Amino acid sequence: MEDLFLGPKRYVQKPGALAEAAAAIRAFGRRPLVLALVYYECPMLCTQVLNGLVGALGTVNLVTGTAVLHAMVPNQYLGRVMSLSMMSMGFAQVNGLTMGLLAQGIGLETTVPLIGGLIAICVLSMGLAVPQLRRLA
């Protein structure tokens, strides 16, 4: 088994199947390649194939992100960080409904910059209000 480097002094052994998949991806240049052989407008089967592909790639994204969190976060903080990660996924569902209603009411062109500015203000406010956040390294 090969070692996979995930950060400072963190290694994870990867099984042979993962190494073979990584070699197949490297064969196409250094970028992952996913081929979905479907028509642009297909009445039934193509939609099912694309929905399955989106679900599979979403799962890969979730598992990879969780693995990186586990590798980078010290054990004593892992529970807190994972709870925030899971909570953010729950808030994403609620925010989708809220932002959709807001965009329908005032327009998308107004909603996107408004929410972007609100997020920037929240992040800056937290950085100023909680000095410990500025010292995280």
C-alpha positions as CSV (number, residue, x, y, z in Angstrom):
1,M,0.0,0.0,0.0
2,E,1.1,3.5,-0.7
3,D,1.0,6.4,1.7
4,L,-1.2,9.4,0.9
5,F,0.1,12.7,2.2
6,L,-2.7,14.8,3.8
7,G,-0.9,17.6,5.6
8,P,1.9,18.1,8.1
9,K,2.9,14.8,9.5
10,R,-0.3,13.1,8.5
11,Y,-0.3,10.0,6.3
12,V,-3.2,7.6,5.4
13,Q,-2.7,4.3,3.6
14,K,-4.7,4.0,0.5
15,P,-5.9,0.7,-0.9
16,G,-4.9,-0.6,-4.3
17,A,-8.2,0.3,-5.9
18,L,-7.8,3.9,-5.0
19,A,-4.3,3.9,-6.4
20,E,-5.6,2.4,-9.7
21,A,-8.3,5.1,-9.9
22,A,-5.8,7.8,-9.3
23,A,-3.5,6.4,-12.0
24,A,-6.5,6.4,-14.4
25,I,-7.2,10.0,-13.6
26,R,-3.6,11.0,-14.1
27,A,-3.7,9.4,-17.5
28,F,-6.0,12.2,-18.6
29,G,-3.7,15.0,-17.4
30,R,-3.8,16.3,-13.9
31,R,-7.6,16.9,-13.9
32,P,-10.4,14.4,-13.1
33,L,-12.5,13.4,-16.1
34,V,-16.1,12.3,-15.9
35,L,-17.9,11.2,-19.1
36,A,-21.7,11.1,-19.1
37,L,-22.8,9.7,-22.4
38,V,-26.3,11.2,-22.5
39,Y,-28.2,13.4,-24.9
40,Y,-28.9,17.0,-24.0
41,E,-32.6,16.5,-24.1
42,C,-33.6,13.0,-23.3
43,P,-37.1,12.1,-22.1
44,M,-36.4,9.6,-19.3
45,L,-33.2,7.6,-19.0
46,C,-30.7,10.4,-19.4
47,T,-32.2,12.3,-16.5
48,Q,-31.8,9.2,-14.3
49,V,-28.2,8.8,-15.4
50,L,-27.4,12.5,-14.7
51,N,-29.2,12.4,-11.3
52,G,-27.2,9.3,-10.3
53,L,-23.9,11.0,-11.4
54,V,-24.7,14.1,-9.4
55,G,-25.5,12.0,-6.4
56,A,-22.3,10.0,-6.7
57,L,-20.1,13.1,-7.2
58,G,-21.8,14.7,-4.2
59,T,-21.0,11.7,-2.1
60,V,-17.4,11.8,-3.2
61,N,-17.2,15.5,-2.3
62,L,-18.7,14.8,1.2
63,V,-16.4,11.9,1.9
64,T,-13.3,13.7,0.7
65,G,-14.1,16.8,2.7
66,T,-14.8,14.7,5.8
67,A,-11.5,12.8,5.4
68,V,-9.6,16.1,5.0
69,L,-11.2,17.4,8.2
70,H,-10.3,14.3,10.1
71,A,-6.7,14.5,8.9
72,M,-6.2,18.2,9.6
73,V,-8.1,18.8,12.9
74,P,-6.5,17.8,16.2
75,N,-8.5,15.0,18.0
76,Q,-9.5,17.2,20.9
77,Y,-11.4,19.6,18.5
78,L,-12.7,17.1,16.0
79,G,-16.2,16.7,17.6
80,R,-16.7,20.5,17.5
81,V,-15.5,20.9,14.0
82,M,-17.6,18.0,12.7
83,S,-20.7,19.3,14.4
84,L,-20.2,22.7,12.7
85,S,-19.7,20.9,9.4
86,M,-22.9,18.9,9.8
87,M,-24.8,21.9,11.0
88,S,-23.7,23.9,8.0
89,M,-25.2,21.3,5.7
90,G,-28.5,21.5,7.5
91,F,-28.5,25.3,7.2
92,A,-27.8,25.1,3.5
93,Q,-31.2,23.5,3.0
94,V,-33.0,26.2,5.0
95,N,-31.0,28.9,3.3
96,G,-32.0,27.6,-0.2
97,L,-35.7,28.2,0.7
98,T,-35.0,31.5,2.2
99,M,-32.9,32.8,-0.6
100,G,-35.3,31.5,-3.2
101,L,-38.2,33.4,-1.6
102,L,-36.0,36.5,-1.3
103,A,-34.9,36.3,-4.9
104,Q,-38.5,35.9,-6.0
105,G,-39.5,38.9,-4.0
106,I,-36.8,41.5,-4.8
107,G,-35.0,39.9,-7.8
108,L,-31.9,37.8,-8.2
109,E,-29.7,40.7,-9.3
110,T,-30.4,42.4,-5.9
111,T,-30.3,39.2,-3.8
112,V,-26.9,37.9,-4.7
113,P,-24.9,41.1,-3.9
114,L,-27.0,41.7,-0.8
115,I,-26.3,38.2,0.6
116,G,-22.6,38.4,-0.4
117,G,-22.3,41.7,1.5
118,L,-24.1,40.3,4.5
119,I,-21.8,37.3,4.7
120,A,-18.7,39.6,4.4
121,I,-20.1,41.8,7.2
122,C,-20.7,38.7,9.4
123,V,-17.3,37.3,8.9
124,L,-15.6,40.6,9.6
125,S,-17.7,41.2,12.7
126,M,-16.9,37.8,14.1
127,G,-13.2,38.4,13.4
128,L,-13.3,41.7,15.3
129,A,-15.6,40.4,18.1
130,V,-13.8,37.1,18.8
131,P,-10.0,37.7,19.1
132,Q,-9.4,33.9,19.4
133,L,-10.5,33.5,15.7
134,R,-7.7,35.8,14.6
135,R,-5.1,33.6,16.3
136,L,-6.1,30.2,14.9
137,A,-3.2,28.8,12.9
